[in-house]
Amino acid sequence: MSDTAFLEGLNDAVQSLEASLDPGETGAGHPIVFIVGPPRSGTTLLSQVLVAGTNIGYIDNLSARFWDAPATGFALSQEVLGDARQTLFQSTFGRTDMPSDPHEFGRFWREHLGYEDMRQRPPEHERTIDWASLRRTLRRLTTRADRPFMFKLMLGIWHLEAIAREVPEAIFVRVQRDSLDVAASLLEMRKRRHGDIAHWTSLVPMGAERIEDPFDQVAFQVRAIERTIAHGLRDTPPNRIVPIEYVHLCEDPDGALDRIQLAIPSSAPIRRLPLPREGFTASSARSRLSDDESKRLEEAFSRLGHEFS
């Protein structure tokens, strides 16, 4: 039996236990902090800062194995790892290594949102999502945790307006980073994953199929995702949105936590923990490009200027 088959069988086997933890639809759940931003913008670092600097609930690398039974997985992780919230503040393109490190929970979101890959779906896809099931599953999880909970959203950015509507306890932390740096980091991700820059990686916005040049692709990818996030949050009340600049996060992680803490209702607060270090180095992916690559990337963003003005 393969590892995947074993985990799928394990998820099936604990379904009755998972169902017994269901709180139903009564009342509002605990606050849920959704971290959003383009890939390579600092969302993983922020999730690690939240894990190390607060007692917020989250999916770690152990509980992530229970994508069909997240409350059960969270309970198991608590039994095995307890409150050992260890992170080295390291990741490989969003993937972390330590058992207690935060996990993106990709399979959970793919199954609940109805995705087989990272490509954005047309608007009518949203009507096929069982929002009641997603809401019930999230509340089951946060009830088990009995505290505010955190997720780093990837596929969910295609549906921010619906998530804000269907999950009224949602708070959105929007990470923003220099667009050229994000695009340069995406090019580096392509090189390290595929050996060249010709292969797409991570989220694929609608309209990307018409673009052939890799530099134009990553420029479009970044701008389209930034626009999608802004559009998806445009009607969300400001008190449910926390903007965080990547550079400021690195310079003052405690300050970033202060802003998030203020957005969480006082009726369900998070408890602060001492961060093991005071600051981080804001990396510049552009500095790792050649002069020619940097020039081509700047030209790609310039060509997109009118379309995304």
C-alpha positions as CSV (number, residue, x, y, z in Angstrom):
1,M,0.0,0.0,0.0
2,S,1.4,3.4,-1.0
3,D,1.7,6.2,1.5
4,T,-1.1,8.1,-0.2
5,A,-3.5,5.1,-0.1
6,F,-2.7,4.6,3.6
7,L,-3.5,8.2,4.4
8,E,-6.7,8.1,2.4
9,G,-7.8,5.0,4.3
10,L,-6.9,6.6,7.6
11,N,-9.0,9.6,6.7
12,D,-11.9,7.3,5.8
13,A,-11.5,5.3,9.0
14,V,-11.9,8.4,11.4
15,Q,-15.0,9.9,9.7
16,S,-17.4,8.8,12.5
17,L,-15.1,10.4,15.1
18,E,-14.9,13.5,13.0
19,A,-18.7,13.7,12.8
20,S,-19.0,13.4,16.5
21,L,-17.1,16.6,17.0
22,D,-19.6,18.6,14.8
23,P,-21.0,21.7,16.6
24,G,-23.7,22.3,14.0
25,E,-24.7,25.7,12.6
26,T,-25.6,27.4,15.9
27,G,-23.9,30.6,16.7
28,A,-20.7,32.1,15.3
29,G,-17.4,30.2,15.5
30,H,-14.1,31.5,16.7
31,P,-12.3,34.1,14.6
32,I,-10.5,32.7,11.6
33,V,-7.4,34.6,10.4
34,F,-6.9,34.0,6.6
35,I,-3.5,35.1,5.4
36,V,-3.6,36.1,1.8
37,G,-1.1,37.4,-0.7
38,P,0.6,36.4,-4.0
39,P,2.8,33.4,-3.8
40,R,6.4,34.4,-2.7
41,S,5.1,37.5,-0.9
42,G,5.9,36.5,2.6
43,T,2.7,34.7,3.6
44,T,4.6,31.6,4.9
45,L,6.9,33.8,7.1
46,L,3.9,35.6,8.5
47,S,2.2,32.2,9.4
48,Q,5.4,31.1,11.1
49,V,5.5,34.4,13.1
50,L,1.9,33.9,14.2
51,V,2.7,30.3,15.3
52,A,5.8,31.3,17.2
53,G,4.4,34.6,18.7
54,T,0.8,33.7,19.7
55,N,-1.3,30.7,20.8
56,I,-3.4,30.8,17.6
57,G,-4.7,27.5,16.4
58,Y,-3.3,26.2,13.1
59,I,-2.8,23.2,10.9
60,D,0.7,21.8,11.3
61,N,2.6,19.2,9.3
62,L,1.1,16.4,11.4
63,S,-2.6,17.4,11.4
64,A,-2.4,18.2,7.6
65,R,-2.4,14.4,7.0
66,F,-6.1,14.5,8.0
67,W,-7.5,16.6,5.2
68,D,-10.9,14.9,5.4
69,A,-10.9,15.0,9.3
70,P,-9.2,18.2,10.3
71,A,-10.7,18.4,13.8
72,T,-9.5,14.9,14.5
73,G,-6.0,15.7,13.0
74,F,-5.8,18.8,15.2
75,A,-6.7,16.8,18.3
76,L,-4.1,14.2,17.5
77,S,-1.5,16.8,17.0
78,Q,-2.3,18.3,20.3
79,E,-1.9,14.9,22.0
80,V,1.4,14.2,20.2
81,L,3.1,17.6,20.0
82,G,1.3,19.5,22.8
83,D,2.1,23.2,22.8
84,A,5.6,22.7,21.1
85,R,5.2,25.5,18.6
86,Q,8.7,25.1,17.1
87,T,9.6,26.7,13.8
88,L,13.0,27.6,12.4
89,F,11.4,30.4,10.2
90,Q,12.6,28.5,7.2
91,S,10.7,27.1,4.2
92,T,11.2,25.9,0.7
93,F,8.8,27.7,-1.5
94,G,6.1,27.6,1.1
95,R,6.8,24.1,2.3
96,T,8.0,23.6,5.9
97,D,9.8,20.7,7.5
98,M,9.3,20.6,11.3
99,P,6.2,18.6,12.5
100,S,4.9,21.7,14.3
101,D,5.5,24.1,11.4
102,P,2.4,25.5,9.7
103,H,1.1,23.7,6.6
104,E,-0.8,25.1,3.6
105,F,-3.4,22.3,3.9
106,G,-3.6,22.3,0.1
107,R,-5.6,19.0,-0.3
108,F,-8.3,20.2,2.1
109,W,-8.8,23.4,0.1
110,R,-8.7,21.6,-3.2
111,E,-11.4,19.2,-2.1
112,H,-13.7,21.8,-0.5
113,L,-13.3,24.3,-3.3
114,G,-13.5,21.7,-6.1
115,Y,-10.0,22.1,-7.7
116,E,-7.8,19.6,-9.3
117,D,-4.9,22.0,-9.9
118,M,-4.0,25.7,-9.2
119,R,-5.8,27.2,-12.2
120,Q,-8.4,29.8,-11.5
121,R,-11.9,28.7,-12.5
122,P,-14.6,30.8,-14.2
123,P,-17.1,32.7,-12.0
124,E,-19.8,30.1,-12.4
125,H,-17.6,27.5,-10.6
126,E,-18.3,29.3,-7.3
127,R,-21.9,28.0,-7.4
128,T,-20.7,24.4,-7.3
129,I,-19.0,24.9,-3.9
130,D,-20.8,23.5,-0.8
131,W,-20.3,26.5,1.4
132,A,-22.4,25.1,4.2
133,S,-20.1,22.0,4.4
134,L,-17.0,24.2,4.4
135,R,-18.4,26.5,7.1
136,R,-19.4,23.5,9.2
137,T,-16.0,21.9,8.9
138,L,-14.2,25.1,9.8
139,R,-16.4,25.6,12.9
140,R,-15.9,22.0,13.9
141,L,-12.1,22.6,13.8
142,T,-12.2,25.9,15.6
143,T,-14.5,24.6,18.3
144,R,-12.1,21.7,18.9
145,A,-9.2,24.2,19.1
146,D,-11.3,26.6,21.3
147,R,-9.4,29.6,20.1
148,P,-8.9,31.8,17.0
149,F,-7.5,29.8,14.1
150,M,-5.2,30.6,11.2
151,F,-5.0,29.4,7.6
152,K,-2.7,30.5,4.8
153,L,-5.0,30.7,1.7
154,M,-3.8,29.8,-1.7
155,L,-6.7,28.6,-3.9
156,G,-9.1,30.5,-1.6
157,I,-7.9,33.8,-3.0
158,W,-10.0,33.1,-6.1
159,H,-13.1,33.2,-3.8
160,L,-12.4,35.9,-1.2
161,E,-15.7,37.7,-1.6
162,A,-17.6,34.5,-1.1
163,I,-15.5,33.4,1.9
164,A,-16.0,36.8,3.6
165,R,-19.8,36.3,3.1
166,E,-20.0,32.7,4.0
167,V,-17.6,32.7,6.9
168,P,-18.6,35.8,8.9
169,E,-15.9,35.2,11.6
170,A,-13.2,35.6,8.9
171,I,-10.4,38.2,9.2
172,F,-8.1,38.7,6.3
173,V,-4.4,39.6,6.7
174,R,-3.2,40.8,3.4
175,V,0.6,40.5,2.9
176,Q,2.0,43.0,0.3
177,R,5.5,42.9,-1.2
178,D,7.2,44.7,-4.0
179,S,5.8,43.2,-7.2
180,L,9.1,42.9,-9.0
181,D,10.6,41.0,-6.0
182,V,7.6,38.6,-6.0
183,A,8.0,38.0,-9.8
184,A,11.7,37.5,-9.4
185,S,11.1,35.0,-6.7
186,L,8.6,33.1,-8.9
187,L,11.3,32.9,-11.6
188,E,13.7,31.5,-9.1
189,M,11.0,29.0,-8.0
190,R,10.6,27.9,-11.6
191,K,14.4,27.4,-12.0
192,R,14.7,25.3,-8.8
193,R,11.6,23.2,-9.3
194,H,11.9,22.6,-13.1
195,G,15.4,23.5,-14.1
196,D,14.4,26.4,-16.2
197,I,11.9,29.3,-16.3
198,A,9.6,28.0,-19.0
199,H,7.3,26.0,-16.7
200,W,4.4,27.5,-14.8
201,T,4.4,27.1,-11.0
202,S,1.9,27.9,-8.3
203,L,-1.4,29.8,-8.9
204,V,-2.4,30.3,-12.6
205,P,-4.8,33.2,-13.2
206,M,-7.4,33.1,-16.0
207,G,-6.0,34.6,-19.2
208,A,-2.5,33.3,-18.5
209,E,-2.8,30.7,-21.3
210,R,-2.4,33.4,-24.0
211,I,1.1,34.4,-22.7
212,E,4.2,32.6,-23.9
213,D,7.2,34.6,-22.6
214,P,8.2,33.5,-19.1
215,F,8.9,37.1,-18.0
216,D,5.5,38.2,-19.2
217,Q,3.9,35.2,-17.5
218,V,5.2,36.0,-14.0
219,A,4.5,39.7,-14.4
220,F,0.9,38.8,-15.4
221,Q,0.7,36.2,-12.6
222,V,1.6,38.8,-9.9
223,R,-0.5,41.6,-11.2
224,A,-3.6,39.4,-11.8
225,I,-3.3,37.9,-8.3
226,E,-2.9,41.3,-6.7
227,R,-6.0,42.5,-8.6
228,T,-7.9,39.4,-7.6
229,I,-7.2,40.0,-3.9
230,A,-8.1,43.7,-4.1
231,H,-11.3,42.9,-6.0
232,G,-12.2,40.1,-3.6
233,L,-11.9,42.2,-0.5
234,R,-13.3,45.4,-1.9
235,D,-16.6,45.1,0.0
236,T,-15.2,43.6,3.1
237,P,-15.4,46.0,6.1
238,P,-12.0,47.6,6.9
239,N,-12.0,46.2,10.4
240,R,-11.8,42.7,9.0
241,I,-8.7,43.4,6.9
242,V,-5.2,43.8,8.2
243,P,-2.6,45.0,5.6
244,I,1.0,43.9,6.3
245,E,4.0,45.0,4.3
246,Y,6.6,42.3,3.9
247,V,9.5,44.7,4.7
248,H,7.7,45.9,7.9
249,L,7.0,42.3,8.9
250,C,10.8,41.5,8.6
251,E,11.8,44.7,10.5
252,D,9.2,44.5,13.2
253,P,7.4,41.1,13.5
254,D,6.0,42.0,16.9
255,G,4.4,45.1,15.4
256,A,2.7,43.0,12.8
257,L,1.3,40.7,15.5
258,D,0.1,43.9,17.3
259,R,-2.0,44.8,14.3
260,I,-3.4,41.3,13.9
261,Q,-4.2,41.1,17.6
262,L,-6.2,44.4,17.4
263,A,-8.4,43.0,14.6
264,I,-9.4,39.9,16.6
265,P,-12.4,40.5,18.8
266,S,-11.7,41.0,22.5
267,S,-14.2,38.3,23.2
268,A,-11.9,35.7,21.7
269,P,-8.4,37.0,22.0
270,I,-5.1,35.4,21.1
271,R,-2.4,35.2,23.8
272,R,1.0,36.5,22.9
273,L,4.2,34.5,23.2
274,P,7.8,35.8,23.1
275,L,9.3,35.6,19.7
276,P,12.7,33.8,19.7
277,R,14.2,36.6,17.6
278,E,13.4,40.3,17.1
279,G,13.7,40.6,13.3
280,F,14.3,38.9,10.0
281,T,16.2,39.9,6.8
282,A,13.9,41.1,4.0
283,S,15.4,39.2,1.1
284,S,15.6,40.8,-2.4
285,A,14.9,38.2,-5.1
286,R,15.7,40.8,-7.8
287,S,19.4,40.9,-6.6
288,R,19.7,37.3,-7.7
289,L,18.7,38.0,-11.3
290,S,21.2,38.8,-14.0
291,D,21.2,42.3,-15.4
292,D,19.5,41.0,-18.6
293,E,16.8,39.1,-16.5
294,S,16.2,42.1,-14.4
295,K,15.7,44.3,-17.5
296,R,13.4,41.8,-19.2
297,L,11.2,41.6,-16.0
298,E,11.0,45.4,-15.7
299,E,10.0,45.6,-19.4
300,A,7.3,42.9,-18.8
301,F,5.7,44.9,-16.0
302,S,5.9,48.0,-18.2
303,R,4.0,46.3,-20.9
304,L,1.3,45.3,-18.4
305,G,1.0,48.9,-17.1
306,H,-2.1,49.8,-19.1
307,E,-3.9,46.6,-18.7
308,F,-3.6,46.7,-14.9
309,S,-3.8,50.5,-14.4
